[in-house]
């Protein structure tokens, strides 16, 4: 199994060479600022006590408060959380927002918990973490299997511990509890803005239209991306979830697939489609492949079988460094997660700013501001990629490292 933190460090080393990174900056970026590991005790519905393992890694705060999601998932471990917190540092720097990088999680399968147990788990975790989070310190958000309800519980429990309510302690909250409009669509919207930019460039350069799309993962990001593509006339030929995938070479009616998933709990078995596995979906002959599930999906073992022209990484870490090298050799352009899915953290920052300023933006304002940040960021990364003759991931990391190095120089001068 690929170690995600080792993958992250390989990416750092590769990009550091492109920008001639100061050695002090390089050494500081190889380790997180702080690692918090905790036992999270919960009284279960049957009266028994159970203890879960919880993590929060605060990687770097040169740009601003640590920022990053909390995931409740069975495979959560320290290496995964360290890697994700490093990628959040890079992601915020690529996006150009004044936030640092953090990540957290609990090793648990929330599907095995009742709602009461899930609430107790969240509140217990918040009590353990209360002194290490806050609007100017560290601002968590939803991630895999965490929701706006879980964020609302955190706000409430944090207020009990601290004696005052602070809406800006987390983002991804419900709309009636200080959440931002557009947040639920932000990750996919950011990826979609990039896809439209690529489509425009392809059309101008080769007079070709990107048409066919396959999407692995049909959660929040995947199903919104599928809907956006479908509404804009792309042919979405395949989608999948944890139970399997569906394929139709003529394109799937995504509105009907959503209805089917709502009524059956899965996309599998959708009428008029052929069954495909998650692995087979990745290898389909399409213009655009969108991994929107979990990390390490495209590896050294299957990268040679990828036929897509472009990959847009809505998931975190879906492509390993070994796969990156093979994809680049084969001419496949992979828009990295730190750019492709940065719409989520960008709108998280917008939510935080609205809370801090006691302001409220309509959805069209939120999405317009997102587009104003993510499209220029993509164009800068594309330009670096062409100038340095390197892949888009290394170019994105290079842009982030340049910005982080500038911040470090500024902080160093202030400390003298």
Order of alpha helices (4+ residues) and beta strands (2+ residues): alpha-alpha-beta-beta-beta-alpha-beta-alpha-beta-alpha-alpha-beta-alpha-beta-beta-alpha-beta-alpha-beta-beta-alpha-beta-alpha-alpha-alpha-alpha
